[in-house]
């Protein structure tokens, strides 16, 4: 077992295409530093899980990847995040376009108080799609992509608020898919769901991985081990270790990682 200060060897750089890469990311909320020098490469069309105890910075880091922290007063990012090799923090970046490319699914299902159809069509309409035939096509393909079409196809005009919690979360995923993202960020997407709905979302993530790069924050270590190919362990705002998921869970190099995955704290 390595000591806690082994250094850069604890941060694996995956082989193949890299979709997102961070370099020395520090995040401040006014005077509080939430992230410290986080550098990591996220591979394309894989699932990367971020684990760690509450308050360790993993959700804050996730929001750095599509500049959601811009919406928080007093938040400031130092360092850089590259999407396909281009800085998302460049002054010329179109943030609306960025969030279209890097979509986010939040912890609690958040359907809009409108029909199922209008929930999915909302994003495309916002980006200029108006034709009914095209919208119909987008709604169907997005609901199919979220494994929800067969359950709702006969009730698209019903309120999205009438769906079950698991269905609402899949609708939230469909709403993100409708704007044709390249990356899906998922912040505890199953924390409010029962085991059956959680299993369905996990199956869906594995299906979506064929087309999208997925980064998921989870407190559920079993979930991380089931669905991800790469895992990063955060503690007190630092990325302690990052590597292939089986290595992180079976043979971690840092004792703090080992203590966490074995349930000695958290």
GIWOVEN-V151950 format. One record per residue. RES is the residue in one small letter. PSI is psi in whole degrees, 0 to 359 (none if undefined). Layout:
RES&PSI / RES&PSI
//
This chain:
x&129 / x&162 / x&164 / x&346 / x&32 / x&325 / x&218 / x&337 / x&347 / x&354 / x&99 / x&143 / x&112 / x&151 / x&161 / x&196 / x&131 / x&124 / x&315 / x&142 / x&130 / x&148 / x&109 / x&45 / x&124 / x&139 / x&130 / x&136 / x&98 / x&243 / x&358 / x&130 / x&114 / x&333 / x&145 / x&110 / x&54 / x&117 / x&122 / x&149 / x&128 / x&119 / x&150 / x&145 / x&45 / x&166 / x&123 / x&124 / x&140 / x&120 / x&166 / x&164 / x&165 / x&139 / x&13 / x&351 / x&0 / x&320 / x&323 / x&320 / x&317 / x&318 / x&341 / x&337 / x&346 / x&23 / x&32 / x&336 / x&344 / x&335 / x&357 / x&122 / x&133 / x&356 / x&139 / x&131 / x&131 / x&137 / x&196 / x&156 / x&126 / x&133 / x&115 / x&37 / x&358 / x&138 / x&127 / x&349 / x&6 / x&143 / x&336 / x&356 / x&130 / x&105 / x&324 / x&318 / x&322 / x&314 / x&343 / x&319 / x&328 / x&89 / x&162 / x&136 / x&127 / x&173 / x&310 / x&139 / x&136 / x&60 / x&146 / x&152 / x&67 / x&184 / x&164 / x&314 / x&310 / x&331 / x&312 / x&324 / x&349 / x&309 / x&309 / x&319 / x&319 / x&328 / x&11 / x&359 / x&127 / x&329 / x&133 / x&318 / x&318 / x&318 / x&318 / x&318 / x&316 / x&315 / x&313 / x&312 / x&325 / x&318 / x&324 / x&318 / x&330 / x&12 / x&41 / x&346 / x&311 / x&334 / x&337 / x&358 / x&334 / x&4 / x&40 / x&337 / x&0 / x&156 / x&136 / x&337 / x&347 / x&352 / x&158 / x&169 / x&316 / x&321 / x&320 / x&322 / x&322 / x&328 / x&320 / x&321 / x&317 / x&321 / x&323 / x&316 / x&332 / x&336 / x&13 / x&63 / x&171 / x&334 / x&139 / x&121 / x&128 / x&116 / x&99 / x&53 / x&347 / x&4 / x&334 / x&10 / x&156 / x&169 / x&323 / x&314 / x&322 / x&314 / x&320 / x&320 / x&320 / x&317 / x&318 / x&317 / x&317 / x&326 / x&317 / x&335 / x&335 / x&337 / x&339 / x&153 / x&128 / x&132 / x&122 / x&132 / x&130 / x&143 / x&346 / x&102 / x&329 / x&321 / x&315 / x&317 / x&331 / x&318 / x&339 / x&156 / x&334 / x&147 / x&138 / x&135 / x&120 / x&145 / x&124 / x&43 / x&2 / x&145 / x&105 / x&317 / x&144 / x&127 / x&191 / x&137 / x&316 / x&323 / x&318 / x&320 / x&333 / x&331 / x&60 / x&150 / x&339 / x&134 / x&329 / x&322 / x&314 / x&316 / x&320 / x&310 / x&340 / x&5 / x&21 / x&343 / x&172 / x&none
//
